[in-house]
Amino acid sequence: METVASYLAKFPEASRMRMLQIRALLMKKVPEVEESISYGMPAYKTFGKPLLYFAAYKNHIGLYATPSGHTHFAEALSKYKQGKGSVQFPNEQPLPLDLIAQIIAFREEENRKRFGN
């Protein structure tokens, strides 16, 4: 069974470091987050429900914050290439860590309100 560590180890250092930045943000903002591999990429859940996914590609890091995270931050994400429920952060640009932190906080609060006890 693949782990997040084994997933990260498959990538060149530059991509791995970018993903580790996102992972560190997740762990800092949501210490109780559950980490696994789902859909072949690092997956994070709270209250047993998806919070966020990310993946490395040749030219970008893909972030999947479910449709609500992308909808809520549509204006801030508009300068990045997007797909349905995904956004691409080009490798030649610094990661927008403040924005990613805001997305994480939004999704955590959303899951807590919907699924928390």
N, C-alpha and C positions, 0 to 999 in steps of 0.2 A: 504494500500500500504506500502510495506516494505521500510524503509530508511536505509542508511548506519549505522546510530547510532543503529537502532534496530537489524541489522545484526550483528554488532560487539558485542552487548550486549548478544548474544546467546552463546558466546564462553568463555572458561576459561580465567582468567586474563592473563596468559602467552601468549596465542594466540592473545588475544585482543591487548595486548601491542605491539606485533610484527606488527600487521596490522596497529595500530595507528602510528607506526614509518613510514611505507610506505605512509600512508595517509598524514602525516605531510610533508614528502619530496615532495609529489605531490603538496600540497598547497603552499609550499615555492617556488618550482621551476616554477610552472605554476599557479599563483594566479587566473587566469581567467578560470581555469578548471571547467567543469560542472560535478557534482557528482550525481550518481543515482545508482539504482540496475538494473542490466541486466544479463540475464542468471543465476539469483539467487545469484549474487555476486556483490560487489562494482565495479562500472564501472566509468571510467573517460573519458571525451571527450573534444576535442578542435575543434573549427570550425564545431561542430555538428558531428564529426567523432571520432571513438574509438581511444583512446590514450593508455589506460592500464586498466587491470582488476587485482584483486587479490582475493584470497579466503583462508580460513583456513580449514585444514584437520587434522586428528588425529595426524599425525607425521610430517607435514610440512605446509609451506605456499606456495601456488601456485601463480605464477606470470605469467600473460598473457599479453605480450607486442606486440601482433599480430606477425605474422611470421617475418616481417622485423626487429623488435627489437631483436628477437632471432638470426636471421641470422647474423646481424651486429655484435653482441657480442658473436658469437658462441665459440670462443676460451676461453673467460673469463667464459662463462657459462658451458664449457665442463666438469667441475668437479662436476656438479650437475645433478641429474636425470632429464630427459626431456621427454616431449611428443610433439606432433605436436602443436607448438605455445605456449608451456608452459614450465616452469622450476619449480622445487621443491626445496625450501630452507628448509632443515631439521630443526626441532625445537631444536635439541640439539646443533646446531651451531649458532653463531651470524649471523644476517642478513648482507649480503654484501652491506651496505648502500651506499658506494661510487659507487659501480657498478650499483645499482638500480638508483641512482641519474643520472648517465651517460645514462642509458637506457631511463629514463624519458626525459632528455634533447634531446636525439636523436629523440625520438618519437614526441616530441613537435615541433622540427624543421622540421621534415618530414611532419607533418600535416600542419604546417604554410606554407611551400613551396608548398604543393599540394592543400590546400583548403583555405588558407588565402586570404584576399583581397589585 
